[in-house]
Amino acid sequence: MHDAAKSRLVCKPAGFRAAAGVLALLALSACARQPHLFAGGTQPDRSLVTGSIAPPSTEKDRTTDSDAQGDGEAAGAAVAAVKEGDASTPLAWTDGASGTTGIVSQIRTTRNGDEVCRAFTTTRHSYRGIALYEGRTCSRDGETWNLVVFAPKDPDVQPLPAPPG
């Protein structure tokens, strides 16, 4: 009777050695086809350079940017909605058309006869980055507010890049 649990698989040494030799030759032949791996061989071509992305524009976007103007109107509307004496807390705003958001951090109210103006400082968070803007909105009747100014606080400073993620 043959006991399968006690039997051992025996490899013939000659067949095993031949298979190992063939595998070693295949591996070495792959290395031999790569002459740049060895001294004196041909180096890979490094002359190709991709330059398909244009460099950034040097022109600065100011209030001529239609998105910035719309954002100014959204920020101005938020500032106009603030009641007298309520200007101490930060005020968030969103422009639904451009998707830009911001936070008004300062509001200063001035009066000149029957005209009331509110100057404000706000951040503008857009796909271009985060920038600090100044604006001013005025009203003669207390109900209709007009955006007078909306521009970068320091036009020579570029917006910070948007955070990753």
C-alpha positions, 0 to 999 in steps of 0.5 A: 500500500502507498501512503500519500502523506509520506511521499515526497516530491523529488526534483531531478537535479539535471532538469532543475539546473537546466531551467535555472540556466535558461532563466539566467540567460534570458535575464542577462540578454535583456540587460545586454540590449540596454547599452546605456546601462554600461560605460561607453554605451549610447545615452538616452536622448535628452534633447526633447523638451515639452513646452506646451504650456504657455508662460503666465501672462505678465498683465495684471487683472484689475477691475476690467475683469468682469468676474471681479466686477461681479464679485464686487457687486456681490460684496457690495450688496453684502455690505449694504445689507449690514445695519448701522452699528453692525459692522464689527463682525466679519461678513461672508459673501458669494457670487453665484455667477462666478463661484467666487467667495470672500470675507468682508473684514472691515466696514467704514461708514461715512456721510456726506449730506444725504449720501451714505457710503460704506468703504470695505476691505474684503478677501476674494477667493477665486480659482486664481487664488486669494487676494485682498480688495478694497471697495466702496458702495454708496446710497442716496436713498438708503435703499439703492446701493451702487458699487463705486470702487472695487479694486485690489488693495495693492495692485502690485501684489499678485494673488496668493495661489489657491491652496491644494485640494 
